[in-house]
Amino acid sequence: MSANWISTRAWLLMLPLLVVMVSVIGWPLVDTVRLSFTDAKLVGTAGSFVGIDNYAKMLTGSNFQRALVTTTWFAVVSVAAEMVLGVLAALLLNQQFRGRTALRALMILPWALPTVVNATLWRLIYNPEYGALNAALTQLGLIDSYRSWLGEPDSALTALIVADCWKNFPLVALIALATLQAVPRDITAAALVDGAGPFNRFRFVVMPYLAGPLLVALVLRTIEAFKVFDIIWVMTRGGPANSTRTLSILVYQEAFSFQRAGSGASLALIVTLLVTVLAVAYAALLRRAAGAS
């Protein structure tokens, strides 16, 4: 059987999938690009051609710039916290102690919960009238009166980051724990015999094994955090005073709340381009890490 026939048959087998991908992804993307160059409304008019005016207005507008800063801060802080908590949890669960299996199973629960359910739970915890957080902090004497954690611009974004970390750090922990299980015991035992302390054993023995998988987790979580929508929409809808409005929230409001389909499409493509740049940069890091190993 010739190589050309094998290649042709492979393409024929993939043809149905390619047709579905072009129909589901390709055409909507092309139509979004077309809309981004018009002043079309969501309902009522197809709009007229306006060139790059939508892009210029979005990129230079204060709403976009503030949303970009909020999104970047949310992504950096939440992902950094998730990486640290995930590694610490993995190191703990890699030890031998009674009840370790049950604790591992419990740790998966936050990650397994649907994001909307997780957001609703945290809204109840942050409730300014009967929330568990206010009750606990009041009884401990840390605050004098109940606070509206999601109703104050100074605390709303931090509250969202905590909720997002609780939801997603188990993913990092599971990846790190699976890697720790593969670290040869004789290497760690030899390091212990040589007098290496806990920090040096982690830095020089364990960390080289963790670096690659943690980089993959970093890639996945950064991209997800940068385009976050659901947990913020359920908990604050971008408020108060737009203090938690990320780029994805801004896209939704521009296209559906304000019904400006043209400018909403241009903003969506800008966000897509930013996420693509992140993905390409991380892919380069992954290739470099793979080459170094």
N, C-alpha and C positions, 0 to 999 in steps of 0.2 A: 504494500500500500504506500503510495507516494506521499511525500510530506505536504504537497499542495492540497491533496484530497483531504488529509487529516486537518489541515488548517481551514479548508472550506467547510468541512463538516462541523468543526468547532464553532465557526461563525453562524452556521445554520441553526445549531442548537441554542446559541445565545440570541438569535433573532427575536423570538417572542419577548424575552426580557428587555431587549433594546427598544422594541416597539412600546412596551409598557413604560419604560423610563422616559422616552421621548414624549409620550402622551401626558404622563403625570408630572414630570419635572420640566422637560424642555419647553413645551408650549406655554405653560404659565409663566416661566421665566422670560420668554420672548415677549409675552404680552405685558409683563411688568415693566420691562425695559421700554416698550412703546408708550405705556401710560406715563412713565416718568418724564417724558418730554412734552407732556400736555398739561393743561389746567383742568383736566376732567374732574367731575364730581362723582361721588359714589352713586348718587341717584339723580337722574334727570337730564344730564348732558354728557356727550362723549368728549367734549372739550376741544380746544384748538392747540396747535403746535406752539410751544413757548421756548423751545431750545433747551439750554442748560439753566434757565432761570430758576427752576425748582431746586437744582443742586446748589446753585449759588446762594439761594435764600436759606436752604437748610444748613449749609456749612458755615455761613456767616451769622446765623441766628443765635441769640443767646440761649434759646431753649435747647438747641443741639449741643452747644458747648457745655452747658451745665449738665445735661444728661450724659454726655461723654465722660465728664469728670466723675459723676456719681457711679456710672457703670464701671469705670476703671477702678475706683476705690473699692466698690463692692467686690469685684473679681479678685483684686490683689489681696485684700484682707481675708476674705472668706476662703480662698484657695490656700493661702499661707497657713491659716489656722487649721484647715482640714488636713493638710500634709503633716503638720506637727502632731496634731491629735491622733491622726491615723497611725503614724509610726509609733507613738507612745503606746497606743492601745495594742498594736501588733506585738510590740516587745513584751507587754504584760501578758497577753494571751499565749505567747510562745513559751512561757514558763510553766513548770509543773506545779499545780496546786489543785486543791479539791474544788469541784464545781466549775472547772475550766470549760467543759463542754457546754454546760448550760449558759455560761456567760457569753460564749461565742455565739450561741443561737440568739440570745437576747440582743446582742450588738447588731445583728442583721436587721432587726425589726424597723428601726428608723429609716434605713435605706429601702426596705421593702414597702413601706407605706407610700401610697400615692401622694404626690406633692400637694394636691389640694387638701387632702386629709391632714397632712402635716401642717400646712398653713393654718387650717381651721383650729387645730389643737393649740398652736402657738398663739393665735388670736385670743383664745380662752385664757391661756396662761398670762398674757399681757393685759387682760381686761382691767380697766381702771376701777371697776366697782367690786368685782368678786374674783379677780385673777389670783392664781396661786403664787405668782412671783411677788406681788404686792403684799400678800398675806405673810409669806415667808420672810421677806425683808423687814416688814414691820415688827413681826414677833422677835426677830433677831436684833432689833434696835438699830438697823442700818439706815432706815428712812423713818421720818416722822408721820407721813401721811401717804395715802395711795397716790400713785402717779399714772398718767396716761402715757404709757411707753410708746405706743404707736401714734399718739396724737401730738407729740412734741417733736419739732424738726431736729432738735439736738440728739434725741435718742432713737428716733424711728429707724434710721438706717442701721444703727448698731444692733437693734433688736432683730431686724431682718437678717443680718449677717449671722447672728447666733442661731436663729431658726434654720438657716441654710446649712450652717456647719453641722448642726445636730442631725440633719437629714443625710448629709453626703459624706461625712468623715468615715463611716463604716466601709464605704467603697475603697478608700485609700487603705484602711486597716486590713481589709481582706486581701488586697493585692500584696501589701507588705508582709502579711502573715504567711501567705502562700510561698513567698520568696524565702522567708526565714526558715520555713520547714525544709527548704532545699539546701540550706547552708550546711556543709559537712561538719559533723560533730567533732571529728578529729582535729580540724583546724582550730575551732574555738577552744578545744581542750588543750592543744599545744600552746596557744596564746596564753591561756590561764597558767599553764606550767611555767612559761617564760616570764611570768610576773606582770603581764599586761592587766591594767585595771579595767573596770567596766567601760569607761569612756574610750580608752584606746582600743579595746576589743570591738566596740561598736564602730569606731572611726576607720580602723585599718583592716578589720576582718569582715564585719557584717555590711558596712556601707557600700563597698564595691559590688556586692551582690544586689543590694537594694537600688542602686543608682538607676539602672535601666528600667525596671518596672515602675519605680516612682516617677521617672520622667514621662512614661506613658500615662500614668494617673494624672500628672500635672497637665499634660496636653488635654486630656479629656475634660478635666474639671475646669480648666481655664476657659476653654471654648464654651462649655455649658454655662459657666458663671457670666461670661460676657454677653450672652444672649438670653439671660434670665428674664422670665416674664411671669409665669404662673404663680409662684410663691408671693411675689410682690403685689400682683394684681389682687389676689385673694385677701392679703393682709392689709394693704394700705391704698391700693389703686393709684400709687404714685405720690400720694400725699404724705404728711400734711405740707402745704405750701410747696408742692413739687419737690420736696427734699428727698424722696425715694424714687423719683421718676428716672428710670433707666432708658436706654435707647429703644429697647423693645416696647416698653410702655409708650414712649413717644411715637413710635411707628403706629401702634394701635390707635392712639388718640387722634393722630393726624389723619389716618385713613378712614376710621370708623366713627369716632366721636365727632370729629369736625367734618367728616365726609369729604375730605379733600383727597381724592384717589390719586391724583397726579403727584402732588408733593409727598403723599404717603408712600407711593411707589419709589420715588427717588430716594427717600430716606431709608426705605427697606434695602435698596440696592447698596447704599453707602454702608449700612450695617453689615450686609453680606460681604462686601469688599473688605471691611475691617476684620471680620472673622476669618476670611480666606487668608489674609496676610498673616494672622496669628497661626493658622494651621500650617502654612508653608514654612514659617519660621520654626515652629516646633518640629515639623518633619525634618528640616535641616539639622536640628539638634539631635533628633533620634538617629539620623544617619551618621552623624559625627560620633555619637555615643557607641553605635554599633561598630563603627570602624575602629574606635579606640579599644574596644573589647576584643 
